[in-house]
Every structure is written in C-alpha cells, then in structure tokens.
Amino acid sequence: MYMYPDNLKAKATLWLWELRDIGVIGVGLLVSVFALSQLGILVPIVVTAVYAFLSIRFEDTSILEFIRYACAFFIFKQQIYEWRL
C-alpha cells in the first residue's frame, strides 16, 4: 500500500520549511559563517536567521505570507461596508 500526500501535488517539505527554503538557509549559513569568521561581519547571519524565521510554514502559509495578508486586511486595502434597511 502506497500513500501519496495530496495526490503528489504537495510541495516537498522538511520539518517546517520547503526543501527550497532549506537549501537557501543552508547556503546562507555557509556564507554567514565564512563572513563571520574571516571578515567579522554579523549582518549575513542576521539576514539568514530572519529569512529562516519568515519562511516557516504552517498549513501551507508562511509567516511572511501571514504578515502580508494581515497588513493588506488591516492597513492597505479598503474595507467595504454596505448598510441596507
């Protein structure tokens, strides 16, 4: 018996990230460790950590997408209300 997630339409995930995000985080950490050890620059590791946090996925929605949706709902898009009697 074979069990396929979402009829092979689901994106490949590992822990809380998609595999693409894991690759980006891994390369970012490599560059960050090199920059920290050789140049003493802390900025790349901070950028990598922020990216890792914002790309965490819960039920097909990342934290960055949730923040975008919340900003669009509360700030940027006009809410339309119609009052009828």
PDB file with one MODEL, atoms N, CA, C and O in Angstrom:
MODEL        1
ATOM      1  N   MET A   1       0.845  -1.177   0.000  1.00  0.00           N
ATOM      2  CA  MET A   1       0.000   0.000   0.000  1.00  0.00           C
ATOM      3  C   MET A   1       0.889   1.239   0.000  1.00  0.00           C
ATOM      4  O   MET A   1       1.742   1.406   0.872  1.00  0.00           O
ATOM      5  N   TYR A   2       0.681   2.093  -0.979  1.00  0.00           N
ATOM      6  CA  TYR A   2       1.438   3.332  -1.085  1.00  0.00           C
ATOM      7  C   TYR A   2       0.556   4.508  -0.688  1.00  0.00           C
ATOM      8  O   TYR A   2      -0.617   4.579  -1.054  1.00  0.00           O
ATOM      9  N   MET A   3       1.134   5.411   0.054  1.00  0.00           N
ATOM     10  CA  MET A   3       0.382   6.598   0.479  1.00  0.00           C
ATOM     11  C   MET A   3       1.082   7.832  -0.083  1.00  0.00           C
ATOM     12  O   MET A   3       2.236   8.100   0.251  1.00  0.00           O
ATOM     13  N   TYR A   4       0.397   8.570  -0.922  1.00  0.00           N
ATOM     14  CA  TYR A   4       0.949   9.768  -1.517  1.00  0.00           C
ATOM     15  C   TYR A   4       0.295  10.987  -0.876  1.00  0.00           C
ATOM     16  O   TYR A   4      -0.929  11.031  -0.752  1.00  0.00           O
ATOM     17  N   PRO A   5       1.084  11.975  -0.467  1.00  0.00           N
ATOM     18  CA  PRO A   5       0.490  13.162   0.145  1.00  0.00           C
ATOM     19  C   PRO A   5      -0.185  14.044  -0.898  1.00  0.00           C
ATOM     20  O   PRO A   5       0.452  14.454  -1.869  1.00  0.00           O
ATOM     21  N   ASP A   6      -1.417  14.327  -0.714  1.00  0.00           N
ATOM     22  CA  ASP A   6      -2.200  15.228  -1.571  1.00  0.00           C
ATOM     23  C   ASP A   6      -2.094  14.869  -3.056  1.00  0.00           C
ATOM     24  O   ASP A   6      -1.970  15.758  -3.898  1.00  0.00           O
ATOM     25  N   ASN A   7      -2.140  13.597  -3.378  1.00  0.00           N
ATOM     26  CA  ASN A   7      -2.096  13.115  -4.758  1.00  0.00           C
ATOM     27  C   ASN A   7      -0.900  13.684  -5.531  1.00  0.00           C
ATOM     28  O   ASN A   7      -1.037  14.106  -6.679  1.00  0.00           O
ATOM     29  N   LEU A   8       0.243  13.690  -4.903  1.00  0.00           N
ATOM     30  CA  LEU A   8       1.509  14.157  -5.482  1.00  0.00           C
ATOM     31  C   LEU A   8       1.507  15.641  -5.853  1.00  0.00           C
ATOM     32  O   LEU A   8       2.357  16.073  -6.631  1.00  0.00           O
ATOM     33  N   LYS A   9       0.588  16.419  -5.324  1.00  0.00           N
ATOM     34  CA  LYS A   9       0.540  17.849  -5.620  1.00  0.00           C
ATOM     35  C   LYS A   9       1.155  18.683  -4.500  1.00  0.00           C
ATOM     36  O   LYS A   9       1.372  19.881  -4.684  1.00  0.00           O
ATOM     37  N   ALA A  10       1.433  18.095  -3.372  1.00  0.00           N
ATOM     38  CA  ALA A  10       2.002  18.835  -2.247  1.00  0.00           C
ATOM     39  C   ALA A  10       3.481  19.101  -2.496  1.00  0.00           C
ATOM     40  O   ALA A  10       4.173  18.288  -3.110  1.00  0.00           O
ATOM     41  N   LYS A  11       3.955  20.234  -2.021  1.00  0.00           N
ATOM     42  CA  LYS A  11       5.371  20.566  -2.156  1.00  0.00           C
ATOM     43  C   LYS A  11       6.165  19.765  -1.131  1.00  0.00           C
ATOM     44  O   LYS A  11       5.682  19.453  -0.043  1.00  0.00           O
ATOM     45  N   ALA A  12       7.391  19.444  -1.510  1.00  0.00           N
ATOM     46  CA  ALA A  12       8.258  18.676  -0.622  1.00  0.00           C
ATOM     47  C   ALA A  12       8.663  19.539   0.566  1.00  0.00           C
ATOM     48  O   ALA A  12       9.141  20.660   0.390  1.00  0.00           O
ATOM     49  N   THR A  13       8.474  19.022   1.767  1.00  0.00           N
ATOM     50  CA  THR A  13       8.797  19.779   2.969  1.00  0.00           C
ATOM     51  C   THR A  13       9.703  18.957   3.879  1.00  0.00           C
ATOM     52  O   THR A  13       9.709  17.727   3.842  1.00  0.00           O
ATOM     53  N   LEU A  14      10.458  19.670   4.685  1.00  0.00           N
ATOM     54  CA  LEU A  14      11.311  19.055   5.678  1.00  0.00           C
ATOM     55  C   LEU A  14      11.172  19.897   6.927  1.00  0.00           C
ATOM     56  O   LEU A  14      11.497  21.084   6.910  1.00  0.00           O
ATOM     57  N   TRP A  15      10.705  19.318   7.993  1.00  0.00           N
ATOM     58  CA  TRP A  15      10.384  19.994   9.240  1.00  0.00           C
ATOM     59  C   TRP A  15       9.365  21.093   8.977  1.00  0.00           C
ATOM     60  O   TRP A  15       8.228  20.791   8.616  1.00  0.00           O
ATOM     61  N   LEU A  16       9.734  22.347   9.145  1.00  0.00           N
ATOM     62  CA  LEU A  16       8.777  23.437   8.968  1.00  0.00           C
ATOM     63  C   LEU A  16       9.015  24.236   7.695  1.00  0.00           C
ATOM     64  O   LEU A  16       8.347  25.246   7.476  1.00  0.00           O
ATOM     65  N   TRP A  17       9.959  23.807   6.843  1.00  0.00           N
ATOM     66  CA  TRP A  17      10.304  24.557   5.653  1.00  0.00           C
ATOM     67  C   TRP A  17      10.140  23.696   4.421  1.00  0.00           C
ATOM     68  O   TRP A  17      10.165  22.468   4.499  1.00  0.00           O
ATOM     69  N   GLU A  18       9.969  24.361   3.258  1.00  0.00           N
ATOM     70  CA  GLU A  18      10.037  23.658   1.987  1.00  0.00           C
ATOM     71  C   GLU A  18      11.503  23.353   1.700  1.00  0.00           C
ATOM     72  O   GLU A  18      12.396  23.991   2.258  1.00  0.00           O
ATOM     73  N   LEU A  19      11.748  22.384   0.833  1.00  0.00           N
ATOM     74  CA  LEU A  19      13.121  21.991   0.542  1.00  0.00           C
ATOM     75  C   LEU A  19      13.918  23.121  -0.109  1.00  0.00           C
ATOM     76  O   LEU A  19      15.126  23.223   0.104  1.00  0.00           O
ATOM     77  N   ARG A  20      13.266  23.959  -0.888  1.00  0.00           N
ATOM     78  CA  ARG A  20      13.940  25.109  -1.483  1.00  0.00           C
ATOM     79  C   ARG A  20      14.435  26.049  -0.394  1.00  0.00           C
ATOM     80  O   ARG A  20      15.554  26.557  -0.472  1.00  0.00           O
ATOM     81  N   ASP A  21      13.613  26.281   0.614  1.00  0.00           N
ATOM     82  CA  ASP A  21      13.998  27.150   1.722  1.00  0.00           C
ATOM     83  C   ASP A  21      15.150  26.552   2.527  1.00  0.00           C
ATOM     84  O   ASP A  21      16.035  27.277   2.980  1.00  0.00           O
ATOM     85  N   ILE A  22      15.136  25.232   2.703  1.00  0.00           N
ATOM     86  CA  ILE A  22      16.241  24.575   3.414  1.00  0.00           C
ATOM     87  C   ILE A  22      17.550  24.798   2.667  1.00  0.00           C
ATOM     88  O   ILE A  22      18.582  25.045   3.291  1.00  0.00           O
ATOM     89  N   GLY A  23      17.520  24.713   1.341  1.00  0.00           N
ATOM     90  CA  GLY A  23      18.718  24.963   0.542  1.00  0.00           C
ATOM     91  C   GLY A  23      19.211  26.393   0.664  1.00  0.00           C
ATOM     92  O   GLY A  23      20.411  26.632   0.806  1.00  0.00           O
ATOM     93  N   VAL A  24      18.284  27.348   0.608  1.00  0.00           N
ATOM     94  CA  VAL A  24      18.657  28.759   0.739  1.00  0.00           C
ATOM     95  C   VAL A  24      19.223  29.035   2.125  1.00  0.00           C
ATOM     96  O   VAL A  24      20.211  29.757   2.261  1.00  0.00           O
ATOM     97  N   ILE A  25      18.608  28.468   3.147  1.00  0.00           N
ATOM     98  CA  ILE A  25      19.088  28.665   4.521  1.00  0.00           C
ATOM     99  C   ILE A  25      20.473  28.031   4.688  1.00  0.00           C
ATOM    100  O   ILE A  25      21.344  28.617   5.330  1.00  0.00           O
ATOM    101  N   GLY A  26      20.682  26.847   4.120  1.00  0.00           N
ATOM    102  CA  GLY A  26      21.985  26.185   4.209  1.00  0.00           C
ATOM    103  C   GLY A  26      23.091  26.992   3.550  1.00  0.00           C
ATOM    104  O   GLY A  26      24.160  27.176   4.132  1.00  0.00           O
ATOM    105  N   VAL A  27      22.836  27.478   2.329  1.00  0.00           N
ATOM    106  CA  VAL A  27      23.836  28.301   1.638  1.00  0.00           C
ATOM    107  C   VAL A  27      24.052  29.607   2.394  1.00  0.00           C
ATOM    108  O   VAL A  27      25.184  30.075   2.517  1.00  0.00           O
ATOM    109  N   GLY A  28      22.981  30.189   2.894  1.00  0.00           N
ATOM    110  CA  GLY A  28      23.103  31.419   3.678  1.00  0.00           C
ATOM    111  C   GLY A  28      23.926  31.214   4.940  1.00  0.00           C
ATOM    112  O   GLY A  28      24.721  32.077   5.315  1.00  0.00           O
ATOM    113  N   LEU A  29      23.740  30.082   5.591  1.00  0.00           N
ATOM    114  CA  LEU A  29      24.535  29.806   6.789  1.00  0.00           C
ATOM    115  C   LEU A  29      26.006  29.600   6.464  1.00  0.00           C
ATOM    116  O   LEU A  29      26.876  30.023   7.224  1.00  0.00           O
ATOM    117  N   LEU A  30      26.288  28.952   5.339  1.00  0.00           N
ATOM    118  CA  LEU A  30      27.684  28.783   4.923  1.00  0.00           C
ATOM    119  C   LEU A  30      28.349  30.134   4.669  1.00  0.00           C
ATOM    120  O   LEU A  30      29.455  30.388   5.147  1.00  0.00           O
ATOM    121  N   VAL A  31      27.674  30.993   3.919  1.00  0.00           N
ATOM    122  CA  VAL A  31      28.210  32.329   3.642  1.00  0.00           C
ATOM    123  C   VAL A  31      28.321  33.131   4.933  1.00  0.00           C
ATOM    124  O   VAL A  31      29.284  33.875   5.123  1.00  0.00           O
ATOM    125  N   SER A  32      27.346  32.984   5.816  1.00  0.00           N
ATOM    126  CA  SER A  32      27.349  33.725   7.067  1.00  0.00           C
ATOM    127  C   SER A  32      28.507  33.317   7.970  1.00  0.00           C
ATOM    128  O   SER A  32      29.167  34.167   8.568  1.00  0.00           O
ATOM    129  N   VAL A  33      28.749  32.016   8.064  1.00  0.00           N
ATOM    130  CA  VAL A  33      29.859  31.547   8.898  1.00  0.00           C
ATOM    131  C   VAL A  33      31.189  32.012   8.326  1.00  0.00           C
ATOM    132  O   VAL A  33      32.085  32.403   9.074  1.00  0.00           O
ATOM    133  N   PHE A  34      31.325  31.973   6.993  1.00  0.00           N
ATOM    134  CA  PHE A  34      32.550  32.474   6.364  1.00  0.00           C
ATOM    135  C   PHE A  34      32.726  33.963   6.637  1.00  0.00           C
ATOM    136  O   PHE A  34      33.816  34.397   7.009  1.00  0.00           O
ATOM    137  N   ALA A  35      31.676  34.746   6.457  1.00  0.00           N
ATOM    138  CA  ALA A  35      31.767  36.191   6.673  1.00  0.00           C
ATOM    139  C   ALA A  35      32.072  36.510   8.132  1.00  0.00           C
ATOM    140  O   ALA A  35      32.821  37.444   8.417  1.00  0.00           O
ATOM    141  N   LEU A  36      31.503  35.747   9.051  1.00  0.00           N
ATOM    142  CA  LEU A  36      31.752  35.994  10.472  1.00  0.00           C
ATOM    143  C   LEU A  36      33.171  35.619  10.862  1.00  0.00           C
ATOM    144  O   LEU A  36      33.815  36.339  11.625  1.00  0.00           O
ATOM    145  N   SER A  37      33.664  34.501  10.347  1.00  0.00           N
ATOM    146  CA  SER A  37      34.999  34.052  10.753  1.00  0.00           C
ATOM    147  C   SER A  37      36.119  34.837  10.068  1.00  0.00           C
ATOM    148  O   SER A  37      37.137  35.133  10.693  1.00  0.00           O
ATOM    149  N   GLN A  38      35.940  35.173   8.802  1.00  0.00           N
ATOM    150  CA  GLN A  38      37.010  35.836   8.061  1.00  0.00           C
ATOM    151  C   GLN A  38      36.935  37.359   8.123  1.00  0.00           C
ATOM    152  O   GLN A  38      37.968  38.022   8.221  1.00  0.00           O
ATOM    153  N   LEU A  39      35.745  37.912   8.069  1.00  0.00           N
ATOM    154  CA  LEU A  39      35.590  39.358   7.997  1.00  0.00           C
ATOM    155  C   LEU A  39      35.062  39.982   9.283  1.00  0.00           C
ATOM    156  O   LEU A  39      35.168  41.192   9.486  1.00  0.00           O
ATOM    157  N   GLY A  40      34.498  39.158  10.140  1.00  0.00           N
ATOM    158  CA  GLY A  40      33.940  39.664  11.389  1.00  0.00           C
ATOM    159  C   GLY A  40      32.614  40.391  11.205  1.00  0.00           C
ATOM    160  O   GLY A  40      32.218  41.185  12.058  1.00  0.00           O
ATOM    161  N   ILE A  41      31.922  40.124  10.093  1.00  0.00           N
ATOM    162  CA  ILE A  41      30.645  40.784   9.792  1.00  0.00           C
ATOM    163  C   ILE A  41      29.505  39.907  10.287  1.00  0.00           C
ATOM    164  O   ILE A  41      29.463  38.712   9.994  1.00  0.00           O
ATOM    165  N   LEU A  42      28.590  40.492  11.030  1.00  0.00           N
ATOM    166  CA  LEU A  42      27.476  39.749  11.622  1.00  0.00           C
ATOM    167  C   LEU A  42      26.195  39.856  10.797  1.00  0.00           C
ATOM    168  O   LEU A  42      25.252  39.101  11.035  1.00  0.00           O
ATOM    169  N   VAL A  43      26.139  40.780   9.828  1.00  0.00           N
ATOM    170  CA  VAL A  43      24.915  41.042   9.076  1.00  0.00           C
ATOM    171  C   VAL A  43      24.394  39.818   8.314  1.00  0.00           C
ATOM    172  O   VAL A  43      23.191  39.563   8.368  1.00  0.00           O
ATOM    173  N   PRO A  44      25.240  39.039   7.601  1.00  0.00           N
ATOM    174  CA  PRO A  44      24.681  37.898   6.853  1.00  0.00           C
ATOM    175  C   PRO A  44      23.997  36.852   7.726  1.00  0.00           C
ATOM    176  O   PRO A  44      23.001  36.264   7.305  1.00  0.00           O
ATOM    177  N   ILE A  45      24.497  36.612   8.907  1.00  0.00           N
ATOM    178  CA  ILE A  45      23.852  35.615   9.767  1.00  0.00           C
ATOM    179  C   ILE A  45      22.508  36.126  10.287  1.00  0.00           C
ATOM    180  O   ILE A  45      21.584  35.340  10.495  1.00  0.00           O
ATOM    181  N   VAL A  46      22.398  37.428  10.494  1.00  0.00           N
ATOM    182  CA  VAL A  46      21.121  38.013  10.912  1.00  0.00           C
ATOM    183  C   VAL A  46      20.107  37.915   9.778  1.00  0.00           C
ATOM    184  O   VAL A  46      18.950  37.563  10.007  1.00  0.00           O
ATOM    185  N   VAL A  47      20.537  38.225   8.550  1.00  0.00           N
ATOM    186  CA  VAL A  47      19.647  38.128   7.389  1.00  0.00           C
ATOM    187  C   VAL A  47      19.196  36.681   7.179  1.00  0.00           C
ATOM    188  O   VAL A  47      18.029  36.432   6.876  1.00  0.00           O
ATOM    189  N   THR A  48      20.105  35.740   7.336  1.00  0.00           N
ATOM    190  CA  THR A  48      19.760  34.324   7.193  1.00  0.00           C
ATOM    191  C   THR A  48      18.767  33.888   8.270  1.00  0.00           C
ATOM    192  O   THR A  48      17.825  33.152   7.979  1.00  0.00           O
ATOM    193  N   ALA A  49      18.970  34.332   9.497  1.00  0.00           N
ATOM    194  CA  ALA A  49      18.052  33.980  10.586  1.00  0.00           C
ATOM    195  C   ALA A  49      16.666  34.579  10.356  1.00  0.00           C
ATOM    196  O   ALA A  49      15.659  33.921  10.618  1.00  0.00           O
ATOM    197  N   VAL A  50      16.604  35.812   9.873  1.00  0.00           N
ATOM    198  CA  VAL A  50      15.307  36.445   9.588  1.00  0.00           C
ATOM    199  C   VAL A  50      14.600  35.705   8.452  1.00  0.00           C
ATOM    200  O   VAL A  50      13.394  35.466   8.520  1.00  0.00           O
ATOM    201  N   TYR A  51      15.352  35.343   7.408  1.00  0.00           N
ATOM    202  CA  TYR A  51      14.757  34.575   6.312  1.00  0.00           C
ATOM    203  C   TYR A  51      14.243  33.223   6.808  1.00  0.00           C
ATOM    204  O   TYR A  51      13.150  32.795   6.439  1.00  0.00           O
ATOM    205  N   ALA A  52      15.032  32.559   7.640  1.00  0.00           N
ATOM    206  CA  ALA A  52      14.612  31.258   8.169  1.00  0.00           C
ATOM    207  C   ALA A  52      13.333  31.393   8.987  1.00  0.00           C
ATOM    208  O   ALA A  52      12.451  30.538   8.905  1.00  0.00           O
ATOM    209  N   PHE A  53      13.225  32.457   9.771  1.00  0.00           N
ATOM    210  CA  PHE A  53      12.015  32.657  10.575  1.00  0.00           C
ATOM    211  C   PHE A  53      10.810  32.969   9.694  1.00  0.00           C
ATOM    212  O   PHE A  53       9.730  32.417   9.901  1.00  0.00           O
ATOM    213  N   LEU A  54      10.991  33.858   8.705  1.00  0.00           N
ATOM    214  CA  LEU A  54       9.860  34.262   7.879  1.00  0.00           C
ATOM    215  C   LEU A  54       9.408  33.177   6.905  1.00  0.00           C
ATOM    216  O   LEU A  54       8.281  33.240   6.413  1.00  0.00           O
ATOM    217  N   SER A  55      10.242  32.193   6.614  1.00  0.00           N
ATOM    218  CA  SER A  55       9.861  31.147   5.673  1.00  0.00           C
ATOM    219  C   SER A  55       9.294  29.902   6.359  1.00  0.00           C
ATOM    220  O   SER A  55       9.016  28.909   5.686  1.00  0.00           O
ATOM    221  N   ILE A  56       9.119  29.933   7.667  1.00  0.00           N
ATOM    222  CA  ILE A  56       8.480  28.807   8.366  1.00  0.00           C
ATOM    223  C   ILE A  56       7.050  28.673   7.872  1.00  0.00           C
ATOM    224  O   ILE A  56       6.332  29.668   7.770  1.00  0.00           O
ATOM    225  N   ARG A  57       6.634  27.462   7.567  1.00  0.00           N
ATOM    226  CA  ARG A  57       5.289  27.225   7.033  1.00  0.00           C
ATOM    227  C   ARG A  57       4.431  26.450   8.030  1.00  0.00           C
ATOM    228  O   ARG A  57       4.866  25.457   8.613  1.00  0.00           O
ATOM    229  N   PHE A  58       3.216  26.927   8.207  1.00  0.00           N
ATOM    230  CA  PHE A  58       2.188  26.222   8.970  1.00  0.00           C
ATOM    231  C   PHE A  58       0.978  26.082   8.068  1.00  0.00           C
ATOM    232  O   PHE A  58       0.354  27.076   7.696  1.00  0.00           O
ATOM    233  N   GLU A  59       0.647  24.852   7.719  1.00  0.00           N
ATOM    234  CA  GLU A  59      -0.521  24.549   6.886  1.00  0.00           C
ATOM    235  C   GLU A  59      -0.557  25.379   5.612  1.00  0.00           C
ATOM    236  O   GLU A  59      -1.537  26.076   5.349  1.00  0.00           O
ATOM    237  N   ASP A  60       0.505  25.308   4.823  1.00  0.00           N
ATOM    238  CA  ASP A  60       0.635  25.952   3.515  1.00  0.00           C
ATOM    239  C   ASP A  60       0.627  27.479   3.556  1.00  0.00           C
ATOM    240  O   ASP A  60       0.354  28.107   2.533  1.00  0.00           O
ATOM    241  N   THR A  61       0.911  28.084   4.678  1.00  0.00           N
ATOM    242  CA  THR A  61       1.038  29.533   4.776  1.00  0.00           C
ATOM    243  C   THR A  61       2.290  29.858   5.567  1.00  0.00           C
ATOM    244  O   THR A  61       2.448  29.424   6.708  1.00  0.00           O
ATOM    245  N   SER A  62       3.180  30.625   4.954  1.00  0.00           N
ATOM    246  CA  SER A  62       4.393  31.010   5.663  1.00  0.00           C
ATOM    247  C   SER A  62       4.107  32.213   6.562  1.00  0.00           C
ATOM    248  O   SER A  62       3.073  32.867   6.432  1.00  0.00           O
ATOM    249  N   ILE A  63       5.016  32.487   7.451  1.00  0.00           N
ATOM    250  CA  ILE A  63       4.849  33.619   8.358  1.00  0.00           C
ATOM    251  C   ILE A  63       4.862  34.920   7.570  1.00  0.00           C
ATOM    252  O   ILE A  63       4.117  35.844   7.899  1.00  0.00           O
ATOM    253  N   LEU A  64       5.699  35.011   6.531  1.00  0.00           N
ATOM    254  CA  LEU A  64       5.733  36.211   5.704  1.00  0.00           C
ATOM    255  C   LEU A  64       4.407  36.425   4.979  1.00  0.00           C
ATOM    256  O   LEU A  64       3.921  37.554   4.912  1.00  0.00           O
ATOM    257  N   GLU A  65       3.818  35.369   4.439  1.00  0.00           N
ATOM    258  CA  GLU A  65       2.514  35.490   3.787  1.00  0.00           C
ATOM    259  C   GLU A  65       1.438  35.905   4.780  1.00  0.00           C
ATOM    260  O   GLU A  65       0.564  36.705   4.444  1.00  0.00           O
ATOM    261  N   PHE A  66       1.488  35.374   5.996  1.00  0.00           N
ATOM    262  CA  PHE A  66       0.517  35.761   7.018  1.00  0.00           C
ATOM    263  C   PHE A  66       0.646  37.244   7.351  1.00  0.00           C
ATOM    264  O   PHE A  66      -0.363  37.932   7.506  1.00  0.00           O
ATOM    265  N   ILE A  67       1.876  37.743   7.463  1.00  0.00           N
ATOM    266  CA  ILE A  67       2.084  39.169   7.745  1.00  0.00           C
ATOM    267  C   ILE A  67       1.569  40.014   6.581  1.00  0.00           C
ATOM    268  O   ILE A  67       0.956  41.059   6.798  1.00  0.00           O
ATOM    269  N   ARG A  68       1.815  39.565   5.343  1.00  0.00           N
ATOM    270  CA  ARG A  68       1.299  40.295   4.181  1.00  0.00           C
ATOM    271  C   ARG A  68      -0.219  40.338   4.188  1.00  0.00           C
ATOM    272  O   ARG A  68      -0.809  41.392   3.951  1.00  0.00           O
ATOM    273  N   TYR A  69      -0.863  39.202   4.456  1.00  0.00           N
ATOM    274  CA  TYR A  69      -2.322  39.163   4.499  1.00  0.00           C
ATOM    275  C   TYR A  69      -2.864  40.072   5.598  1.00  0.00           C
ATOM    276  O   TYR A  69      -3.850  40.779   5.389  1.00  0.00           O
ATOM    277  N   ALA A  70      -2.228  40.057   6.763  1.00  0.00           N
ATOM    278  CA  ALA A  70      -2.688  40.893   7.872  1.00  0.00           C
ATOM    279  C   ALA A  70      -2.533  42.373   7.547  1.00  0.00           C
ATOM    280  O   ALA A  70      -3.429  43.166   7.838  1.00  0.00           O
ATOM    281  N   CYS A  71      -1.410  42.753   6.948  1.00  0.00           N
ATOM    282  CA  CYS A  71      -1.212  44.162   6.574  1.00  0.00           C
ATOM    283  C   CYS A  71      -2.207  44.586   5.503  1.00  0.00           C
ATOM    284  O   CYS A  71      -2.746  45.691   5.561  1.00  0.00           O
ATOM    285  N   ALA A  72      -2.453  43.722   4.532  1.00  0.00           N
ATOM    286  CA  ALA A  72      -3.426  44.049   3.493  1.00  0.00           C
ATOM    287  C   ALA A  72      -4.817  44.215   4.090  1.00  0.00           C
ATOM    288  O   ALA A  72      -5.558  45.115   3.696  1.00  0.00           O
ATOM    289  N   PHE A  73      -5.176  43.352   5.038  1.00  0.00           N
ATOM    290  CA  PHE A  73      -6.508  43.415   5.618  1.00  0.00           C
ATOM    291  C   PHE A  73      -6.670  44.628   6.528  1.00  0.00           C
ATOM    292  O   PHE A  73      -7.680  45.327   6.448  1.00  0.00           O
ATOM    293  N   PHE A  74      -5.694  44.885   7.387  1.00  0.00           N
ATOM    294  CA  PHE A  74      -5.852  45.943   8.380  1.00  0.00           C
ATOM    295  C   PHE A  74      -5.393  47.320   7.904  1.00  0.00           C
ATOM    296  O   PHE A  74      -5.875  48.329   8.419  1.00  0.00           O
ATOM    297  N   ILE A  75      -4.478  47.391   6.941  1.00  0.00           N
ATOM    298  CA  ILE A  75      -3.886  48.683   6.614  1.00  0.00           C
ATOM    299  C   ILE A  75      -4.128  49.099   5.165  1.00  0.00           C
ATOM    300  O   ILE A  75      -4.654  50.185   4.920  1.00  0.00           O
ATOM    301  N   PHE A  76      -3.755  48.258   4.202  1.00  0.00           N
ATOM    302  CA  PHE A  76      -3.638  48.709   2.828  1.00  0.00           C
ATOM    303  C   PHE A  76      -4.901  48.603   1.986  1.00  0.00           C
ATOM    304  O   PHE A  76      -5.090  49.416   1.082  1.00  0.00           O
ATOM    305  N   LYS A  77      -5.745  47.662   2.239  1.00  0.00           N
ATOM    306  CA  LYS A  77      -6.951  47.518   1.425  1.00  0.00           C
ATOM    307  C   LYS A  77      -8.151  48.097   2.153  1.00  0.00           C
ATOM    308  O   LYS A  77      -8.332  47.918   3.358  1.00  0.00           O
ATOM    309  N   GLN A  78      -8.960  48.796   1.377  1.00  0.00           N
ATOM    310  CA  GLN A  78     -10.144  49.413   1.955  1.00  0.00           C
ATOM    311  C   GLN A  78     -11.199  48.353   2.211  1.00  0.00           C
ATOM    312  O   GLN A  78     -11.469  47.496   1.371  1.00  0.00           O
ATOM    313  N   GLN A  79     -11.784  48.437   3.390  1.00  0.00           N
ATOM    314  CA  GLN A  79     -12.876  47.541   3.732  1.00  0.00           C
ATOM    315  C   GLN A  79     -14.183  48.191   3.282  1.00  0.00           C
ATOM    316  O   GLN A  79     -14.423  49.364   3.569  1.00  0.00           O
ATOM    317  N   ILE A  80     -15.015  47.450   2.591  1.00  0.00           N
ATOM    318  CA  ILE A  80     -16.260  47.983   2.067  1.00  0.00           C
ATOM    319  C   ILE A  80     -17.413  47.448   2.911  1.00  0.00           C
ATOM    320  O   ILE A  80     -17.578  46.242   3.096  1.00  0.00           O
ATOM    321  N   TYR A  81     -18.186  48.379   3.405  1.00  0.00           N
ATOM    322  CA  TYR A  81     -19.361  48.024   4.210  1.00  0.00           C
ATOM    323  C   TYR A  81     -20.594  48.623   3.550  1.00  0.00           C
ATOM    324  O   TYR A  81     -20.597  49.799   3.188  1.00  0.00           O
ATOM    325  N   GLU A  82     -21.627  47.832   3.395  1.00  0.00           N
ATOM    326  CA  GLU A  82     -22.883  48.305   2.822  1.00  0.00           C
ATOM    327  C   GLU A  82     -23.969  48.158   3.875  1.00  0.00           C
ATOM    328  O   GLU A  82     -24.188  47.072   4.412  1.00  0.00           O
ATOM    329  N   TRP A  83     -24.634  49.246   4.158  1.00  0.00           N
ATOM    330  CA  TRP A  83     -25.708  49.230   5.147  1.00  0.00           C
ATOM    331  C   TRP A  83     -27.028  49.338   4.386  1.00  0.00           C
ATOM    332  O   TRP A  83     -27.250  50.274   3.617  1.00  0.00           O
ATOM    333  N   ARG A  84     -27.881  48.367   4.618  1.00  0.00           N
ATOM    334  CA  ARG A  84     -29.191  48.376   3.958  1.00  0.00           C
ATOM    335  C   ARG A  84     -30.265  48.191   5.018  1.00  0.00           C
ATOM    336  O   ARG A  84     -30.062  47.558   6.055  1.00  0.00           O
ATOM    337  N   LEU A  85     -31.387  48.758   4.718  1.00  0.00           N
ATOM    338  CA  LEU A  85     -32.526  48.613   5.625  1.00  0.00           C
ATOM    339  C   LEU A  85     -33.499  47.591   5.142  1.00  0.00           C
ATOM    340  O   LEU A  85     -34.515  47.350   5.794  1.00  0.00           O
TER     341      LEU A  85
ENDMDL
END
